Amino acid sequence: MSRLDSFIRRMQAQRACLDSAAGLIEDVPGVVLELGLGNGRTYDHLRELFPGRRIIVFDREVRAHPDCIPDDADLFLGEFTEALPRVFEQVGKTVALAHADFGGGDADRVAATAKFLAERLAPMVVAGGVIASDQNIPADTWESLPLPDGISVGRYHLRRAVS
Ligand SMILES: C[S@@+](CC[C@H](N)C(=O)[O-])C[C@H]1O[C@@H](n2cnc3c(N)ncnc32)[C@H](O)[C@@H]1O
């Protein structure tokens, strides 16, 4: 598979999982976390999917399209390790959807980030809430969900908090 094909499939998987998550949390109140603003593409999609919800966004820096930069109150700059505990103090266990798209680069660093996110997100996501991620971030209190039709296993990850 060419890198172009692989990129397109990853984007399709990402969109399908976010669209699926929107249906899954329809009746689950709470905020949305976007971990990895990047260019702002998925943040923009989340804004369309969840016009009535607060979307809290994380990244170590702003490199997004000018139309996709969150308000200051919803933008937490810095490492996830530093910013996520601050947001936990602010919102507690009120997260209905956490979308994490942070992969790329050093494999050990990505694995450490996945481990950190599993530990720190688990107390924040409400029962019935969903975790969509580009990396595998398992937690004891989350169950794996099937991926939307046509999306290969491992291309994206969907989980639901059971408690
Ligand atoms: C692949 S990009 C996100 C792309 C985005 N979802 C989009 O649609 O444009 C990953 C982003 O995660 C951020 N990131 C990765 N690890 C991070 C960490 N440990 N703390 C803060 N930001 C991190 C990077 O700076 C980068 O902007």
Ligand as a Chemical Component Dictionary entry (heavy atoms), coordinates in Angstrom:
data_LIG
# 
_chem_comp.id                   LIG 
_chem_comp.type                 NON-POLYMER 
_chem_comp.pdbx_formal_charge   0 
_chem_comp.three_letter_code    LIG 
# 
loop_
_chem_comp_atom.comp_id 
_chem_comp_atom.atom_id 
_chem_comp_atom.alt_atom_id 
_chem_comp_atom.type_symbol 
_chem_comp_atom.charge 
_chem_comp_atom.model_Cartn_x 
_chem_comp_atom.model_Cartn_y 
_chem_comp_atom.model_Cartn_z 
_chem_comp_atom.pdbx_ordinal 
LIG C1  C1  C 0  -0.989 14.130 14.476 1  
LIG S1  S1  S 1  -1.062 15.716 15.240 2  
LIG C2  C2  C 0  -2.775 15.939 15.537 3  
LIG C3  C3  C 0  -3.522 16.207 14.274 4  
LIG C4  C4  C 0  -4.940 16.692 14.495 5  
LIG N1  N1  N 0  -5.776 15.651 15.064 6  
LIG C5  C5  C 0  -5.544 17.214 13.222 7  
LIG O1  O1  O 0  -6.553 16.655 12.757 8  
LIG O2  O2  O -1 -5.013 18.188 12.673 9  
LIG C6  C6  C 0  -0.449 15.351 16.851 10 
LIG C7  C7  C 0  -0.320 16.558 17.750 11 
LIG O3  O3  O 0  -0.159 16.095 19.083 12 
LIG C8  C8  C 0  0.752  16.937 19.752 13 
LIG N2  N2  N 0  1.362  16.151 20.828 14 
LIG C9  C9  C 0  1.921  14.909 20.728 15 
LIG N3  N3  N 0  2.357  14.492 21.921 16 
LIG C10 C10 C 0  2.078  15.481 22.802 17 
LIG C11 C11 C 0  2.295  15.638 24.203 18 
LIG N4  N4  N 0  2.906  14.679 24.899 19 
LIG N5  N5  N 0  1.881  16.765 24.789 20 
LIG C12 C12 C 0  1.274  17.747 24.059 21 
LIG N6  N6  N 0  1.033  17.653 22.726 22 
LIG C13 C13 C 0  1.445  16.539 22.108 23 
LIG C14 C14 C 0  1.750  17.360 18.688 24 
LIG O4  O4  O 0  2.349  18.606 19.014 25 
LIG C15 C15 C 0  0.878  17.432 17.438 26 
LIG O5  O5  O 0  0.441  18.748 17.160 27 
# 
loop_
_chem_comp_bond.comp_id 
_chem_comp_bond.atom_id_1 
_chem_comp_bond.atom_id_2 
_chem_comp_bond.value_order 
_chem_comp_bond.pdbx_ordinal 
LIG C1  S1  SING 1  
LIG S1  C2  SING 2  
LIG S1  C6  SING 3  
LIG C2  C3  SING 4  
LIG C3  C4  SING 5  
LIG C4  N1  SING 6  
LIG C4  C5  SING 7  
LIG C5  O1  DOUB 8  
LIG C5  O2  SING 9  
LIG C6  C7  SING 10 
LIG C7  O3  SING 11 
LIG C7  C15 SING 12 
LIG O3  C8  SING 13 
LIG C8  N2  SING 14 
LIG C8  C14 SING 15 
LIG N2  C9  SING 16 
LIG N2  C13 SING 17 
LIG C9  N3  DOUB 18 
LIG N3  C10 SING 19 
LIG C10 C11 SING 20 
LIG C10 C13 DOUB 21 
LIG C11 N4  SING 22 
LIG C11 N5  DOUB 23 
LIG N5  C12 SING 24 
LIG C12 N6  DOUB 25 
LIG N6  C13 SING 26 
LIG C14 O4  SING 27 
LIG C14 C15 SING 28 
LIG C15 O5  SING 29 
# 
